[in-house]
Amino acid sequence: MRAYVIVTTAISAALLAAVIAFTGFADPYRMYRSPEQRERADNFDLFLHLRLHKPHAIAALQPENMIVGTSRFASLPPDILGSPAYNAALPGSGLHEMRRMVEHAQSIRPLHRLVVELGYEMFQPGHGAPAEVYREHRLGRIAPTLPERIAGWAQRGRDGWASLLSVDALLASFTLYDDRGGGNRRYLPDGTWYMYRDGGSSLIGYAYEVRFMRDTFSGSGATRDYQEFRRLLAFTRDHGIDTAVIIAPHHGSILDTIAATGQWDAYLAWQRETARLVASEFPEVALYGAESSATAVLEPIDTQAAHFSDGVHLSPAAGAMILQCIVAARCAPELAPVRLDNTTIEPYLAEVDRLRQRYPQANPQDYARVARWRQSPAGG
């Protein structure tokens, strides 16, 4: 009996060690290899695991420059901000999570430059990543309390289990070595990821985003909550982080869809309120808008060298144009962001509104498709 217990224990321990060795070597969530060793993982779609991956990637890379936002800014190349840099954009991220991601990075290494993406939906009360995917204690803090330290250690233990011993991690590890694996997206070591593998545009993506934005704006309320936005900018100000805020631009198909929901005036009012808030309370912060470019807003949906992948997500080339203009003052006329303040906001919004009204006449064939998409159900 004793021999049986010893043999069984030894076999179990060997199997456990083998699983840990295999998943640790495969590292499907890209948590344990050094940044320079993290090759592009085309055979596994990290999308559902980005909130596990990115905080650990920030701890390993220790960036001085960073981008935070949603999937709309996921393709922006952070190295334009300076090196080392990281794009911490997450799908469906909210202002609270973005602020905590900045604090997490700041607790590891002081940040020099930060780019923040803003979207209308972020100011809806209660907006943010769902509780089942967001883990507050996965993100570090400045001067954490003892209970916060303990919660952080416990979360790291759970992350270790999830990445080395869970069934999901084991299956993901096998997927990495399966040539049939992979998804439509692509992930790079600097945190950037493309919604579409080649970084190009997608007609199916346009159809989806038109319906998604229709439902998002149709369900939005009249109340806007600026508390988390103020907390984020107060944090960057108090820690001396050079911060630029960019209102996420949209293609004409999306601007027209916003107007079709009856929320166009609210959309413009939100931008106006944001510009006035930043100018009066955080004058050291640079706020930009990028929806006044006719080339980008009115481009045909089928454009190969597109500025938008699907009307919402910026292409890598468009993201680089915006960052180069903001950081190095090398502005491309086809997509040059405008610095927004109390003086420039009204002319800027007037131009955005003019382009929105031009869209149906500028692209009549595209507009007919967009109108059909808006009439179909969300899953259709």
DAHU-V163511 format. One record per pair of residues at least 4 apart in sequence whose ideal C-beta (glycine too) atoms are under 7 Angstrom apart, sorted by sequence separation. I is the first residue (numbers start at 0). GAP is how many residues later the second one is. If there is no record, write none. Layout:
I/GAP + I/GAP
This chain:
0/4 + 1/4 + 2/4 + 3/4 + 4/4 + 5/4 + 6/4 + 7/4 + 8/4 + 9/4 + 10/4 + 11/4 + 12/4 + 13/4 + 14/4 + 15/4 + 16/4 + 17/4 + 18/4 + 19/4 + 20/4 + 21/4 + 26/4 + 32/4 + 45/4 + 48/4 + 49/4 + 52/4 + 53/4 + 54/4 + 55/4 + 56/4 + 68/4 + 78/4 + 80/4 + 88/4 + 92/4 + 93/4 + 94/4 + 95/4 + 96/4 + 97/4 + 98/4 + 99/4 + 100/4 + 101/4 + 102/4 + 105/4 + 117/4 + 128/4 + 129/4 + 143/4 + 145/4 + 146/4 + 147/4 + 148/4 + 149/4 + 150/4 + 151/4 + 152/4 + 153/4 + 154/4 + 155/4 + 156/4 + 157/4 + 158/4 + 159/4 + 160/4 + 161/4 + 164/4 + 166/4 + 167/4 + 168/4 + 169/4 + 170/4 + 171/4 + 173/4 + 187/4 + 195/4 + 201/4 + 202/4 + 203/4 + 204/4 + 205/4 + 206/4 + 207/4 + 208/4 + 209/4 + 210/4 + 211/4 + 212/4 + 213/4 + 214/4 + 215/4 + 225/4 + 226/4 + 227/4 + 228/4 + 229/4 + 230/4 + 231/4 + 232/4 + 233/4 + 234/4 + 249/4 + 251/4 + 252/4 + 253/4 + 254/4 + 255/4 + 256/4 + 262/4 + 263/4 + 264/4 + 265/4 + 267/4 + 268/4 + 269/4 + 270/4 + 271/4 + 272/4 + 273/4 + 274/4 + 275/4 + 276/4 + 277/4 + 278/4 + 292/4 + 293/4 + 294/4 + 298/4 + 307/4 + 308/4 + 313/4 + 314/4 + 315/4 + 316/4 + 317/4 + 318/4 + 319/4 + 320/4 + 321/4 + 322/4 + 323/4 + 324/4 + 331/4 + 339/4 + 340/4 + 343/4 + 344/4 + 345/4 + 346/4 + 347/4 + 348/4 + 349/4 + 350/4 + 351/4 + 352/4 + 353/4 + 354/4 + 357/4 + 358/4 + 359/4 + 362/4 + 363/4 + 364/4 + 365/4 + 366/4 + 367/4 + 368/4 + 369/4 + 370/4 + 371/4 + 375/4 + 26/5 + 32/5 + 40/5 + 57/5 + 92/5 + 105/5 + 121/5 + 128/5 + 143/5 + 160/5 + 163/5 + 175/5 + 187/5 + 193/5 + 235/5 + 249/5 + 257/5 + 258/5 + 307/5 + 313/5 + 324/5 + 330/5 + 338/5 + 339/5 + 26/6 + 66/6 + 78/6 + 104/6 + 120/6 + 162/6 + 174/6 + 186/6 + 195/6 + 257/6 + 290/6 + 307/6 + 308/6 + 323/6 + 324/6 + 337/6 + 45/7 + 77/7 + 89/7 + 140/7 + 161/7 + 185/7 + 235/7 + 277/7 + 298/7 + 306/7 + 307/7 + 359/7 + 23/8 + 29/8 + 77/8 + 143/8 + 184/8 + 185/8 + 298/8 + 306/8 + 339/8 + 358/8 + 66/9 + 77/9 + 184/9 + 195/9 + 257/9 + 277/9 + 305/9 + 184/10 + 194/10 + 232/10 + 337/10 + 29/11 + 66/11 + 75/11 + 185/11 + 295/11 + 306/11 + 320/11 + 324/11 + 325/11 + 65/12 + 101/12 + 139/12 + 183/12 + 184/12 + 274/12 + 324/12 + 64/13 + 73/13 + 87/13 + 183/13 + 273/13 + 321/13 + 136/14 + 320/14 + 73/15 + 136/15 + 321/15 + 27/16 + 64/16 + 72/16 + 28/17 + 64/17 + 137/17 + 317/17 + 63/18 + 70/18 + 97/18 + 136/18 + 270/18 + 65/19 + 69/19 + 28/20 + 63/20 + 64/20 + 65/20 + 66/20 + 67/20 + 68/20 + 69/20 + 70/20 + 134/20 + 62/21 + 66/21 + 67/21 + 69/21 + 137/21 + 30/22 + 61/22 + 62/22 + 65/22 + 66/22 + 69/22 + 295/22 + 28/23 + 29/23 + 60/23 + 62/23 + 69/23 + 28/24 + 68/24 + 246/24 + 30/25 + 34/25 + 60/25 + 33/26 + 34/26 + 29/27 + 94/27 + 57/28 + 93/28 + 306/28 + 56/29 + 68/29 + 57/30 + 67/30 + 81/30 + 81/31 + 96/31 + 80/32 + 95/32 + 96/32 + 107/32 + 289/32 + 67/33 + 93/33 + 106/33 + 244/33 + 53/34 + 67/34 + 80/34 + 93/34 + 106/34 + 93/35 + 103/35 + 106/35 + 53/36 + 92/36 + 102/36 + 103/36 + 105/36 + 91/37 + 96/37 + 100/38 + 102/38 + 287/38 + 295/38 + 50/39 + 65/39 + 99/39 + 102/39 + 294/39 + 295/39 + 49/40 + 244/40 + 294/40 + 49/41 + 212/41 + 216/41 + 246/41 + 248/41 + 249/41 + 292/41 + 62/42 + 242/42 + 243/42 + 244/42 + 245/42 + 246/42 + 248/42 + 254/42 + 292/42 + 209/43 + 213/43 + 217/43 + 219/43 + 292/43 + 46/44 + 72/44 + 209/44 + 212/44 + 216/44 + 243/44 + 245/44 + 63/45 + 65/45 + 71/45 + 208/45 + 212/45 + 236/45 + 251/45 + 289/45 + 57/46 + 61/46 + 64/46 + 216/46 + 223/46 + 250/46 + 251/46 + 291/46 + 57/47 + 61/47 + 63/47 + 64/47 + 68/47 + 69/47 + 71/47 + 205/47 + 209/47 + 213/47 + 236/47 + 248/47 + 289/47 + 63/48 + 64/48 + 65/48 + 66/48 + 67/48 + 68/48 + 252/48 + 288/48 + 54/49 + 58/49 + 67/49 + 69/49 + 232/49 + 287/49 + 288/49 + 57/50 + 287/50 + 225/51 + 229/51 + 287/51 + 288/51 + 232/52 + 287/52 + 285/53 + 286/53 + 291/56 + 250/57 + 253/57 + 297/57 + 252/58 + 253/58 + 296/58 + 288/59 + 291/59 + 250/60 + 291/60 + 297/60 + 249/61 + 290/61 + 293/61 + 297/61 + 249/62 + 278/62 + 278/63 + 291/63 + 299/63 + 297/64 + 274/65 + 297/65 + 300/65 + 274/66 + 275/66 + 299/66 + 274/70 + 271/73 + 245/76 + 271/77 + 270/78 + 267/81 + 50/82 + 243/82 + 50/83 + 54/83 + 50/84 + 54/84 + 267/85 + 245/91 + 120/95 + 205/95 + 123/96 + 123/97 + 258/97 + 124/98 + 202/98 + 120/99 + 212/99 + 124/100 + 255/100 + 122/101 + 208/101 + 209/101 + 254/101 + 122/102 + 200/102 + 208/102 + 86/103 + 87/103 + 122/103 + 208/103 + 251/103 + 255/103 + 85/104 + 86/104 + 204/104 + 205/104 + 251/104 + 254/104 + 255/104 + 84/105 + 85/105 + 86/105 + 200/105 + 204/105 + 205/105 + 199/106 + 51/107 + 200/107 + 201/107 + 251/107 + 200/108 + 201/108 + 199/109 + 200/109 + 51/110 + 78/111 + 251/111 + 77/112 + 77/113 + 195/113 + 252/113 + 256/113 + 194/114 + 255/114 + 259/114 + 76/115 + 194/115 + 75/116 + 115/116 + 198/116 + 74/117 + 198/117 + 252/117 + 256/117 + 73/118 + 194/118 + 73/119 + 74/119 + 73/121 + 113/122 + 70/124 + 74/124 + 113/127 + 115/127 + 117/127 + 43/128 + 113/128 + 117/128 + 98/129 + 112/129 + 113/129 + 114/129 + 115/129 + 116/129 + 117/129 + 118/129 + 101/130 + 110/130 + 111/130 + 117/130 + 43/131 + 114/131 + 116/131 + 30/132 + 42/132 + 43/132 + 95/132 + 98/132 + 102/132 + 42/133 + 94/133 + 98/133 + 101/133 + 105/133 + 28/134 + 56/134 + 94/134 + 97/134 + 101/134 + 40/135 + 42/135 + 46/136 + 98/136 + 43/137 + 44/137 + 53/137 + 94/137 + 42/138 + 43/138 + 44/138 + 46/138 + 42/139 + 22/140 + 23/140 + 41/140 + 44/140 + 22/141 + 27/141 + 45/141 + 19/144 + 27/144 + 41/144 + 19/145 + 27/145 + 18/146 + 22/146 + 39/146 + 40/146 + 22/147 + 25/147 + 39/147 + 119/147 + 122/147 + 27/148 + 39/148 + 22/150 + 25/150 + 119/150 + 18/151 + 21/151 + 37/151 + 34/154 + 117/156 + 209/160 + 213/160 + 210/162 + 209/163 + 214/163 + 209/164 + 210/165 + 206/166 + 210/167 + 72/175 + 71/176 + 74/238 + 75/238 + 74/239 + 76/239 + 71/240 + 74/240 + 79/240 + 71/241 + 72/241 + 74/241 + 70/242 + 71/242 + 76/242 + 80/242 + 75/243 + 76/243 + 79/243 + 74/244 + 79/244 + 72/246 + 80/246 + 75/247 + 79/247
